[in-house]
Amino acid sequence: MGTVYLAQHPRLPRQVALKLLNREVSADPELRRRFEQEANVVARLDHPGIVDIHDRGTHDGHLWIAMQYIHGSDAARLTPREVPIDRAMRIVAETGAALDYAHSRGVLHRDIKPANILLAAPDTGRAERAVLTDFGIARLLDSNTQLTSSGTFHATLAYASPEQLSGEKVDHRSDQYSLACTLFTLLAGHPPFAATNPGQVVAGHISKPVPRLSAVRPDAPPMLDEVIFRAMAKRPEERFGSCREFTSAAWESRHGRPAPARTAVAPVRVAPTAVNQHGQSQSPHGQDQLPHDQGRSTQGQGQSPRGKSPSPHGRDQSPHGQSQATATPVAAHTRAPQPDRRTPSGRGTALAACVLALLFGCWAAWVVAYPRANVIRVVLRYRDLDVAPYAAGGAAAAGAAFLLIGGAVLLLARKRFGRAMVVLGSAGFLASLVPVRFHYDSPNGTTGLSMVAGLVLLVLTLLLTLSTPTARWLRAGGSTHR
């Protein structure tokens, strides 16, 4: 919405970046407010990783902001997939330190992306330095009103957090999500959910699993995938407590030590608002502390809860006196084989078909139908996106799930109609599988494993439901329920 010029300060011997609001949008009160908001927000911040604001004013009806000039480029202009991993991590770590400082001052950026990270060129005695800019849609943490009176979404879709896209309340962890997307982009050469269709990008952030960076960047350590997974968790409470924790974990994963990405998730999330007062602001030069200080914030925060709960052993105490108290063992022997003669051999196969049909129905509802409903709710917020394909795919998956779950229940009750429902549900889902995958899978196939699992369930369910033993068990149902 503005044009940036390189200008000479009228009184001091230095150059400044002069941001001027374009004439064609100067009459828009909303854009003027956003322009002024940027100056007011950044003026509150004093950090070497954030562009300084020198002055602002009006000239000939134009709003202008005089900012610190950063000699260099921005992270978006780096050669895709050729950025050294350590360099990308330092850029993200320095940006994360600036973000933690802004968060400690009650400011959210809300539009983190490579283009908004300036890279100051190396100079004598000074290495490359990342500087955060463009606080045009920033918001104060203590503000109860949106920056835009209309509630319009202004962040970049490729880096927006799920809560931003859903219109939910955002906090500092939303910037962390966008920062993780930025790290992925710097190393992979494309955003995590790259697609030409904006609806697919939204669907990726809302419901798709995060792709593995190591799949497109072989020199990236596998543990870095886990770190990015956590920083890009769909639920904010499952992310790191701060940007410093995220960048520390990323650095540690690179240097062969176990990344703390999977430790102490639950304890950190008990009071997420307390993270706003984390000690990130105590050092205004976190970018110089990456190799030495980053491990501090995540060490010793607890152990991973996975695999720690012992299995109960109560089954070792099964009573033995009951079998010895039988006074007529002959009668017991005559009763035991009786069910085997009355129950056909297809009982196990039929019960397995019931279980698989139930599992497949739940899979279709939870993995396909439910996320599609959530995506539809988000897509409806954007008038220029076509909701029809999402609605069709979601309805098909929901109908198949209903038939499968209902058929499993009726099949368990030995109703032949249940068998027909399971077959119809499986066939219906198979018919809708291609369009569902077309609309919801990402270009690099991140949901392929989930679809393969669904296909395996579908094939096994059909095979067992249509098998001869299941048919024999259903035919014998009349005599069993006399």
N, C-alpha and C positions, 0 to 999 in steps of 0.2 A: 504493500500500500504506500510505500515511500521509496525515494531514490536517495542513495548515499553518494556523497561527493567527497573527494579529498580536498581539503581547504587549508589555507594558511591562517593561523590565529592572528587576529588584527593587532594584538599588543605583545604577544609572547613569541619567541623564536621556536615554534613547534607547529607541526601539522596536526589537524584534527579530522575526524570523520564527521561530516555534516549530513545528517539525515533530514530530508525535506519531504513533507507530506505532499503527494501529488495533487495538482490543481483539480483534477477531475473528481477526486474523492474528498477534497477539503470541505465540501458542503455537507458531507454525511456526518451527523452528530456522533453516531456510534464509532466511526473510524477516528474521528478527532479525539474522542474520549480514550480510545485504545492507545493512540499516539501519545497523548499526555500521560496516560497511565504508565507507559514504559519508562518515561523520564522520572516520574515520581517514585516508581518502585525501585529502579536501579540506584537512584540517588540515596536510598536508605542503606545501600550495601557498600562495603569497603573491603574488597578481597582481590588479591593479584590475579585470580582466575576469573574475574568478572570485569567486563568492560566498564570503565569509569564514565560518568556523565559530568561534563564540564558546565554546561549551561543549556537553557532552552528558551524559546520565545516565539514571537510572531513577526513576520515581515511580509508586507504586501498581501496579507490574507493567507499566507502559508505558515504552517507550524513547522518549527525546526528544532532539532536536538543536536548539540555539539558533543561528540563522544571521543573517547580515547582512540587514536588511530593505531591499529595493529598492523605492522609491516609483515606481510606473509600471505598465507592463503587460508582456506578452511578445510575441514576434514572431508567434506564431500568431494573435493578435487583430488584426493589421493587415488593412486592407481588401484582399481579394484583387484582384490585377491592377491596383491603383491605387497601389501603393508606388512612389515615384520610384526610378529605377534607381540613382542615386548613393546614395540612402539605404540601399537594400538592400545595395549593395556595401560601404558603411561598416559596416553591422551584421555582415555576413559577415567583413569584414576584422578587426574588433575581436574577433569570436569566434575567427577563425583565429589571431590573435596570442595569445589565451589558450590555445588548444589547443597551439600550438607550445611555449609555456612549460610546459604540463603534460607534453607529450611529452618535453621536455628534462629533466624531473624523473622520467621513467619511468612516467607515468600515461596510460592510454588512457581516454577517456570512454565510447565505444561506444554512445551513444544520443543523438547530435546530431540535433536537430529544432527547428523554430521554437518549440514550447512550452517548450523548455529554455533559450531565450535570453531573459533578462529585459531590458527596455528601461527604464533609469533615466530618469525624466522630466527634461527640461531645467530647469536652475536658474540662478540668478544667476551669470553668469560661467562656466557649464558647459553644454555641449551634451548632447544625448541620448547615452547610453552603453549599450553592449551588455554584459551580464554573464552569464556562463555558470553554469548551476546544474544540479542533479540528477545527481550522480555516483553514483547508486544502483547501477549495474551496471558501474562503472569497474573496471579491472584494472591491476595493476602490470606494466610491461613485463618486469621481471625475475622475475615469478612463473611457476612451472611448473605451477601448478594453476589450474583454472577457479574463478571466483567462486562458482558454484553446484555443489554436489556432484553433482547429477544431470545437469549439462550442459544444463539447460533453456535455451531461447532466450528472452531477455527484451527485446531491442531492438525498436523499432518497425519493422514490415515495410516501410513506405513509404520509409524512409530507411536501411535496412540495406544493407551492402556485400555483394557476391557471396560474399566469403570468410566473412563472418559467417553467411550463410544456408547455406553448404556445410559449415560446421563446421570450416573450415580455420584455420590460424594467422593471427591478425590482428596488424597493427602500426599505426603512426601514420597510414598511408595509408588505413586503413579509416575513420578519423574525417574525413579529407579527402573521401572519397567521400560521406559523409553530409552534410558541409558544402556540397558542390556540389548535392546534392539539395535542401538547404534554400534555397540561392540560387535554384534553379529554381522552387521552390514559392512563395517570396516574390514573384517576378515574374510567374509564370504563374497563380497562384491554385490550383494543384493539384500534387501530386507528379509526378515524371517518369513513373512507371508507375502511373497512377491506374486502379483497377479495384475492383469490388465483390467479386470472387472472390479470396481470398488466394493461391490457386494461380497466378493470372495475374500478381499482383504479384511473386511469387517468380520466375516464368518471365521477367518483364521484367528484373529485376536480373541474372539468371543469363545470359540468352541474347539478349535483344532489344537493338537499337540504341537509343541515347539519343535521345529526340525533340529536335527543334530548338526552342529557346526562342523564336526569332524568328518561328516559325509561329503562336504564340499571343500573342506580345508584339511587335507590329510595330516599336516604338521601340527594341527591343534590337538592338545591332549584330550583324551576322552573325559577326564574329570572336569574340563572346562565346560563340556556339554551339561553336566549336572549343575554347575554353578549358574549357567544361563537359564536352565530349566527353572531353577528356584527363583531367580530374579524376575523371570517372566511368568510366574505362576498366575493363573487366572484370578485367584483370590488374593487380595493384597496382604492379608494376614499370614500367608504362606511364604512371603518374600523375606528378604533380609531386613534387618532393622534399620539400616541406613545404607547410603551409597558407598560409604567407606567399607562397610562389611562386605558388600558385593565385590568391590574392586580388590579387597584383600584376598577374598576367596579365589578370585580369578588369578591373581598373581601366584598364590600358593599352588594352585592346580598346575600352573605352567612349570613350576620348579620341582615337581615330583612329590610334594607332600600332600597328604589327603586334604582335599578342600573341605572346609567346614560347611558346605552348602546344605548338608542333610542333617546337621546337628541342631538341637535346641529350637526346633521350629515352634513347637507349642508354647514353651515358656516365654519366648520373645513376644508372642502374639497376645499375651494376656491383657496387656494394656498398650495398644498401639499408639495412643495419643502421647504416651510418655516418650516415645521415640523422638518427638519434636524437640525435646530438650536433651537429646543425646549429646555427648561431648564432642561432636564433630567440629564445633566452632572454636575449640580451644587452640587450634593451630591454623593460622591463615595461610600456611604454605604446605598443605598436605601433599602437593605434587612432588616435593623434594623428599618425602618420607616413605615413598613406596617400598623400597627394598627393606627398610628397617622396622617401620612402625605398623605396617598393615596387619601383621598377624595378631596384634594385641587385642583388637576389638572382638575377635571371634573365638579366641582360645578359651577353653575351659568353661564353655557355656552349657555344658551338659552332654550327655551321650545320646547317640541315636536310639530312638525307641524301637527301631526295627529289629526283629529277631531276638528280643530280650525277654519276652514273656515266656516262662517255662510252661511246657505242656502239662496239664493236669494228669495225675496218675490214679485217680480214684477208681479206675476200673480194676486195679489189682485187688480191691477189697470185695469182689463179688462173692456172695455167700456160697458156701459149699454144703451146708447142712441140709439144704432143701433137696438136693439130689439123693442124699443118703436117707432121707426120711420117707422115701416112697415105700409103702408097704406092699404094693403089688406091681413089681417091675414088669410083669408080663403085660398088664393093662397099659402101662406106659408105652411099651413097645408097640402094642397094637394101635395106640392112638397116634404115635409119632408119624408113621408113614401115611396116615390117612389123608392129610392135606396134599401130599405129593401125588396121590392117585387122583384126587379131585381137581388139582390145579394143573393145567397143561404146562408143558415145558416152555412155552413162550412167555411166561410171566415175567422173567427177568428182562427179556428183550422189550416187552411192552412198557415196563416201568422205566427202562432206560430211555425209551422214546418219549415218555411223558416228561422226564426230567430235562432232556435235551430241548424239547419243544418249549418248555417253560423258560429255560435259560436263553434260548434263541429269541423268544418273545420279549424277555426283559432286556436283552441286548439291543434289539431293534428299537425298543421304546427309549432306553436310556442313552445309547450311543448315537442314535440317528434321529429319532423323532423329537426327543426333548431338546437337544441342541438346536435343531432346525427351528423349533418354536421360539427359542431365545433369539436366534439370528433374525427371524422374521420381525420380532418386536423391535430390534435395533434398526433393521433396514427400513422399516416404516418411518423412521425419523428422517430419512433422506428421500425427498420427493423425486429425485432423478434416478433412483434405483428401481429396477423391476422386481417386484416381490413374487410374481407368478411362479417362476421355477422353484423358488424356495418353498412356497406353499404346496405346490404339487408334490414335491419330493417328501416333505414332512407329512402330508396327508397319507401318502402311499405307505410310508414306514409305520405311521400310527395305525392304519388299518391292518397291516400285516401283523403288527404286534398284538392287536386285539384278537385276531383270529388264532394266533399261535398260543397265547395264554389261555384263552377260552377253550380252545381245542385240547390243550394239555389237561385242563381240569376235567373235561368231559371224557377224555380218553382214560384218565385215571379211574373215573367212575364206570368204565367199561361200556361207554356209549359209543356206538359206531359212528354217530354223527361227529363226535370229537375227532375221529380219525380224518374225516373229510375236511374239518376246519383246519387241522394242522397242515394238511396237504395244500389247501387253498392259500393259507397264510404264507407257507414256504414258497409256493409258486408265485404269489403276488409280490413278495419281497424280491424274489429272483428277477422278476420282470422289471421292477423299479430300481434294481441295483445300479444299472448303467447310468440313468439320469441322475440318481442320487450322488454317485461318485463324481459325475461330470461337474455338478454344481458345487460340491462341497470339498472335493479333494484339492490340495494345493498342487502347483506345477511340479514340485519335486517329490510328490507321493508320500507326504508325511503321515497320511492316514491309511496307507496301504496295508500295514500290519493289522489294523483293526478290521479292515474289509476282508482280509484273508481269514481272520478268526471267524467273522460272520459267515463266510462261505463254507468253512469247515463245519460250523454248527448246522448250517442249512442242509448240507449234503448228508451228514450223519442223521439228522432228524428225519429227512425224507426216507433214507434207507431203512431205518429202524421202524418208522411208522408204517411203511408199505411192505414190511417183511412178512413172510408166512407165519413165523411164531406169533407176531402181534395179532394177525388175523385169527389164528387159532385161539388165542387167549380171549379175544373179543367174542368169538362164537360160543365159547364156554361160559360167558358171563351170566347167561340165564340160569344155569344150574347152580352157580355160586351164590346168587342173590335170591334164592327161593325164600 
